[in-house]
Amino acid sequence: MKFIDEVTIAVSSGQGGDGCISFRREKHVPFGGPDGGDGGRGGHLIFESTRQRNTLVDFRRNKMYKASRGSHGEGRRMYGAFGEDLRLMVPVGTVIYDAETDEPLSDLSDEGDTWKIPGGLGGKGNVHFKTSTRRTPRMATDGKLGLELKIRMELKLLADVGMLGFPNAGKSTLISKISAARPRVADYPFTTLVPSLGVVEISPGNSFVVADIPGLIEGASDGVGLGHKFLRHVERCECFVHLLSCDPTEELSPVERFLAINRELKRYERELAERPQFVVLNKIDLIDEETREELMAELTKASGSPVWAISAITTEGVRPLVFALWEHVQQTLATPDDTEVIW
């Protein structure tokens, strides 16, 4: 299944049924008067978020969705049936925009959130147009048209912790070590082309979600490289693990890469650059201890915060980092006092 995180589709709620022109005709009641019923309401078109979906791929081929029309009214004051609602299931974290104006219409950020496009109202039957002077009205109204929209849906991953870093920083390796996620891992840039989520379980019932997101490059805030496709998925993260490779063959130093990524975050959305970051020096198995200390000192000065040193391959330093992330995340969670620690 392909990961699709943006689609544009046309949607329409159902048209209301027409009102009926009818007159009561029974034995011994020659002038029974109007008895035309109203048309039924058109079906609603409803978007509902669910954790059973993790991509918008279901909307890739079918670009038009329309709820059914309400039934027409009938004689003997019989109202038309409502049109059947059309319910579209989307992943949690889907944001819906008006494709013409780019105005946000709904943010389905929790399980079971819904957004409704109401169906058109049914038309009035001729029973509504009877007056003291108009005893046999031969008029009724048509059902109202449904609301037609062209919408754009964006999926923004919901994760507690987002992985920041240049391509080949070791993000996929780290997430594969701390969770059950198995992203593609290889020694070349942009191995990760689509985001993925990993659940890090600290103890039974205590876990947090980490997002492995495609690497960032200079100019990403202008859409260069994977650009906005990357930045969209970090918007909802509570904090970031800023992973910096200390591989001596890298063209830019860890400090230069740290500053470059934060510039891109600030250009895209200033608030993102101000969120908590765990600055992590990765691949320390490739350098000696003296070089490690020098790089950590430089990063501490540049970031103004402590620097973690790990090797995602050998898992050196990974366990303390995981617990530090959990302590940060659980500040907003209610956790049991007695837990059996898995890590």
C-alpha positions as CSV (number, residue, x, y, z in Angstrom):
1,M,0.0,0.0,0.0
2,K,1.4,3.4,-1.0
3,F,1.5,6.2,1.6
4,I,-0.6,9.0,0.3
5,D,-0.8,12.1,2.5
6,E,-2.5,14.6,0.2
7,V,-5.5,14.3,-2.2
8,T,-8.0,16.7,-3.8
9,I,-11.5,15.5,-4.4
10,A,-15.0,16.8,-5.3
11,V,-17.8,16.1,-2.8
12,S,-21.5,16.8,-2.7
13,S,-24.3,16.2,-0.3
14,G,-27.6,14.9,-1.6
15,Q,-30.3,17.0,-3.2
16,G,-33.6,17.2,-1.4
17,G,-36.7,15.5,-2.9
18,D,-39.4,17.6,-4.5
19,G,-42.7,18.4,-2.9
20,C,-45.8,16.7,-4.3
21,I,-48.9,18.2,-5.8
22,S,-51.8,16.0,-4.9
23,F,-55.5,16.3,-3.8
24,R,-57.5,14.0,-1.5
25,R,-59.9,11.9,-3.5
26,E,-62.1,9.5,-1.6
27,K,-65.7,8.2,-1.9
28,H,-68.1,10.7,-0.4
29,V,-65.3,13.3,-0.1
30,P,-65.3,14.9,-3.5
31,F,-63.4,18.0,-2.4
32,G,-60.8,16.7,0.1
33,G,-58.3,19.5,-0.5
34,P,-54.6,19.3,-1.0
35,D,-52.6,16.5,0.5
36,G,-49.2,16.6,-1.2
37,G,-46.4,15.6,1.1
38,D,-42.9,17.1,1.4
39,G,-39.8,15.8,-0.2
40,G,-37.2,14.0,1.9
41,R,-33.9,15.7,2.9
42,G,-30.9,14.8,0.9
43,G,-28.2,12.6,2.4
44,H,-25.4,14.2,4.5
45,L,-21.8,13.6,3.5
46,I,-19.8,12.9,6.6
47,F,-16.1,12.6,7.2
48,E,-15.1,10.5,10.2
49,S,-11.6,10.0,11.5
50,T,-10.4,6.5,12.5
51,R,-7.2,4.8,13.6
52,Q,-8.0,1.9,11.2
53,R,-6.7,4.1,8.3
54,N,-3.2,5.4,8.1
55,T,-3.1,6.8,4.5
56,L,-5.4,8.6,2.1
57,V,-4.8,6.1,-0.7
58,D,-8.5,5.1,-0.8
59,F,-9.3,8.5,-2.3
60,R,-6.6,8.4,-5.0
61,R,-8.7,6.8,-7.8
62,N,-12.2,8.0,-7.0
63,K,-12.2,11.8,-7.2
64,M,-16.0,12.4,-6.8
65,Y,-18.2,11.5,-3.8
66,K,-21.9,12.3,-3.7
67,A,-24.5,11.4,-1.1
68,S,-27.9,10.1,-2.4
69,R,-30.9,12.3,-3.1
70,G,-34.0,12.4,-0.9
71,S,-37.2,10.8,-2.2
72,H,-40.1,12.9,-3.6
73,G,-43.2,13.6,-1.5
74,E,-46.3,11.6,-2.4
75,G,-50.1,12.0,-2.0
76,R,-52.0,11.5,1.3
77,R,-49.4,13.7,3.0
78,M,-46.7,11.1,2.6
79,Y,-43.3,12.5,3.2
80,G,-40.4,11.4,1.0
81,A,-37.6,9.3,2.7
82,F,-34.4,10.9,3.6
83,G,-31.4,10.3,1.3
84,E,-28.8,7.9,2.7
85,D,-25.9,9.5,4.3
86,L,-22.5,8.9,2.8
87,R,-19.8,8.3,5.5
88,L,-16.1,8.6,4.4
89,M,-13.5,7.2,6.8
90,V,-10.2,9.1,7.0
91,P,-7.1,8.7,9.1
92,V,-6.8,10.5,12.4
93,G,-4.8,13.7,11.8
94,T,-6.6,14.6,8.5
95,V,-7.1,18.3,7.8
96,I,-9.7,19.4,5.3
97,Y,-9.3,22.6,3.2
98,D,-11.4,24.3,0.6
99,A,-9.4,23.6,-2.5
100,E,-10.4,27.0,-4.1
101,T,-9.6,29.3,-1.2
102,D,-7.2,27.1,0.9
103,E,-9.4,27.9,3.9
104,P,-9.2,25.2,6.6
105,L,-12.7,23.6,7.1
106,S,-12.0,20.9,9.7
107,D,-9.2,19.3,11.6
108,L,-10.0,15.6,12.5
109,S,-7.3,15.2,15.1
110,D,-9.0,12.7,17.4
111,E,-10.6,9.3,17.0
112,G,-14.2,9.6,16.0
113,D,-14.1,13.3,15.0
114,T,-16.6,14.1,12.3
115,W,-17.3,16.9,9.8
116,K,-20.6,17.0,8.0
117,I,-21.7,18.6,4.7
118,P,-25.5,18.8,5.2
119,G,-27.9,17.5,2.6
120,G,-30.3,19.8,0.8
121,L,-33.8,20.3,2.4
122,G,-36.8,18.6,0.8
123,G,-39.4,20.7,-1.1
124,K,-42.8,21.6,0.3
125,G,-45.9,19.8,-0.9
126,N,-49.0,21.7,-2.0
127,V,-50.6,21.1,1.4
128,H,-48.5,24.0,2.7
129,F,-50.0,26.5,0.2
130,K,-53.7,26.2,1.1
131,T,-55.3,29.4,2.3
132,S,-58.8,30.6,2.9
133,T,-59.0,32.0,-0.6
134,R,-56.7,29.4,-2.4
135,R,-58.4,26.1,-1.7
136,T,-56.8,24.0,-4.5
137,P,-53.2,25.1,-4.8
138,R,-51.4,23.6,-7.7
139,M,-47.9,24.4,-6.6
140,A,-45.1,22.8,-4.7
141,T,-41.4,23.5,-4.3
142,D,-38.4,21.6,-5.6
143,G,-35.9,20.1,-3.2
144,K,-32.8,22.2,-2.4
145,L,-29.6,21.3,-4.1
146,G,-26.8,19.6,-2.1
147,L,-23.7,21.6,-1.2
148,E,-20.9,21.0,-3.8
149,L,-17.3,21.5,-2.8
150,K,-13.8,20.8,-4.1
151,I,-11.7,19.9,-1.1
152,R,-8.1,19.1,-0.4
153,M,-7.2,16.7,2.4
154,E,-3.8,16.6,4.1
155,L,-2.7,14.0,6.5
156,K,-0.5,15.2,9.3
157,L,0.9,12.4,11.4
158,L,0.1,12.3,15.1
159,A,3.2,11.6,17.2
160,D,4.6,12.6,20.6
161,V,8.1,12.8,19.3
162,G,9.4,13.7,15.8
163,M,12.8,12.8,14.4
164,L,14.6,15.7,12.9
165,G,17.8,15.3,10.9
166,F,19.5,15.5,7.5
167,P,19.2,12.5,5.2
168,N,21.3,9.5,6.4
169,A,21.5,10.8,10.0
170,G,20.3,7.4,11.4
171,K,16.7,8.2,12.1
172,S,15.3,5.0,10.7
173,T,18.0,2.9,12.4
174,L,17.1,4.5,15.8
175,I,13.4,4.0,15.4
176,S,13.9,0.3,14.4
177,K,15.9,-0.2,17.7
178,I,13.4,1.4,20.1
179,S,10.1,0.3,18.5
180,A,8.6,-2.5,16.4
181,A,8.6,-0.2,13.3
182,R,10.8,-1.6,10.5
183,P,11.5,1.3,8.1
184,R,13.9,0.8,5.2
185,V,17.5,1.3,6.4
186,A,20.5,1.8,4.1
187,D,23.7,3.9,3.9
188,Y,22.5,6.5,1.4
189,P,20.4,9.7,1.6
190,F,16.7,9.6,1.4
191,T,16.3,5.9,2.2
192,T,13.1,7.0,4.0
193,L,10.7,8.4,1.4
194,V,7.5,8.2,3.4
195,P,6.8,8.9,7.1
196,S,6.3,6.0,9.5
197,L,5.2,5.7,13.2
198,G,6.8,3.6,15.9
199,V,5.3,2.9,19.3
200,V,8.0,2.8,22.1
201,E,6.6,0.8,25.0
202,I,8.2,1.6,28.3
203,S,6.0,-0.7,30.4
204,P,2.6,-2.3,30.0
205,G,0.1,0.5,29.2
206,N,2.9,3.1,29.1
207,S,4.2,4.1,25.7
208,F,4.7,7.0,23.3
209,V,4.7,7.4,19.6
210,V,7.8,8.4,17.5
211,A,7.6,9.6,13.9
212,D,10.3,8.6,11.5
213,I,10.1,11.3,8.9
214,P,12.1,11.9,5.6
215,G,15.3,13.8,6.0
216,L,15.5,17.6,5.7
217,I,17.8,19.6,3.4
218,E,18.6,23.2,2.9
219,G,15.6,25.1,1.3
220,A,13.0,22.6,2.6
221,S,10.8,25.5,3.8
222,D,10.6,26.6,0.2
223,G,9.6,23.0,-0.9
224,V,13.1,21.9,-2.0
225,G,13.7,18.1,-1.8
226,L,10.9,16.5,0.2
227,G,10.3,20.0,1.7
228,H,6.8,20.5,2.8
229,K,6.1,16.8,2.7
230,F,8.5,16.6,5.6
231,L,7.5,19.7,7.5
232,R,3.8,18.9,7.4
233,H,4.3,15.8,9.6
234,V,6.3,17.6,12.4
235,E,3.6,20.2,13.1
236,R,1.8,18.0,15.7
237,C,4.8,16.6,17.5
238,E,5.2,17.6,21.2
239,C,9.0,17.5,21.0
240,F,11.8,16.6,18.6
241,V,14.8,14.3,18.6
242,H,17.3,16.3,16.6
243,L,19.6,13.6,15.3
244,L,23.1,14.6,14.0
245,S,25.5,12.2,12.5
246,C,29.2,12.6,13.5
247,D,30.4,10.5,10.6
248,P,33.7,12.2,9.6
249,T,32.9,11.7,5.9
250,E,29.9,14.1,6.1
251,E,30.3,17.4,4.1
252,L,28.8,19.6,6.8
253,S,29.7,19.5,10.5
254,P,27.1,18.6,13.1
255,V,26.8,22.2,14.3
256,E,26.3,23.4,10.7
257,R,23.6,20.8,10.1
258,F,21.9,21.7,13.5
259,L,21.8,25.4,12.6
260,A,20.6,24.7,9.0
261,I,17.6,22.6,10.1
262,N,16.5,25.1,12.7
263,R,16.7,27.9,10.1
264,E,14.3,25.8,7.9
265,L,11.9,25.2,10.8
266,K,11.8,28.9,11.7
267,R,11.2,29.9,8.1
268,Y,8.4,27.4,7.8
269,E,6.7,28.1,11.2
270,R,8.5,30.0,13.9
271,E,6.7,28.1,16.7
272,L,8.2,24.8,15.5
273,A,11.7,26.0,16.1
274,E,10.8,26.9,19.6
275,R,9.6,23.5,20.6
276,P,11.7,21.3,22.9
277,Q,14.5,19.5,21.1
278,F,16.7,16.6,22.3
279,V,19.9,17.2,20.5
280,V,21.5,13.8,19.8
281,L,24.9,13.1,18.4
282,N,24.6,9.8,16.6
283,K,27.2,7.3,15.1
284,I,29.7,7.8,18.0
285,D,31.1,4.4,17.2
286,L,32.8,6.0,14.2
287,I,34.9,8.5,16.2
288,D,37.2,8.5,19.2
289,E,36.3,9.8,22.6
290,E,38.3,13.0,22.3
291,T,36.5,14.0,19.0
292,R,33.2,13.1,20.6
293,E,33.8,15.4,23.5
294,E,34.8,18.3,21.2
295,L,31.7,17.8,19.1
296,M,29.4,17.6,22.1
297,A,30.9,20.8,23.5
298,E,30.4,22.7,20.2
299,L,26.8,21.4,19.9
300,T,26.0,22.4,23.5
301,K,27.2,25.9,22.8
302,A,25.2,26.1,19.6
303,S,22.0,24.7,21.0
304,G,22.2,26.0,24.6
305,S,21.0,22.6,25.9
306,P,22.6,19.3,26.9
307,V,23.7,16.9,24.1
308,W,23.1,13.2,24.1
309,A,25.6,10.9,22.5
310,I,24.4,7.6,21.1
311,S,25.1,4.9,18.5
312,A,21.9,3.7,17.0
313,I,23.7,0.7,15.5
314,T,25.2,-0.6,18.8
315,T,22.4,1.0,21.0
316,E,25.1,2.7,23.1
317,G,23.4,5.5,25.0
318,V,20.0,4.7,23.6
319,R,18.3,3.5,26.8
320,P,18.9,6.8,28.8
321,L,17.6,8.8,25.8
322,V,14.4,6.8,25.6
323,F,13.7,7.3,29.3
324,A,14.4,11.0,29.0
325,L,11.9,11.2,26.2
326,W,9.3,9.3,28.2
327,E,9.8,11.6,31.2
328,H,9.1,14.6,28.9
329,V,6.1,13.0,27.3
330,Q,4.5,11.7,30.5
331,Q,4.2,15.2,31.9
332,T,0.9,15.5,30.1
333,L,-0.1,11.8,30.8
334,A,-1.6,10.1,33.8
335,T,0.7,7.1,34.5
336,P,0.4,4.3,37.1
337,D,2.7,4.5,40.1
338,D,3.7,0.8,39.9
339,T,4.9,-0.2,36.5
340,E,6.9,-3.1,35.3
341,V,9.6,-1.5,33.1
342,I,10.3,-3.3,29.8
343,W,13.2,-1.2,28.7
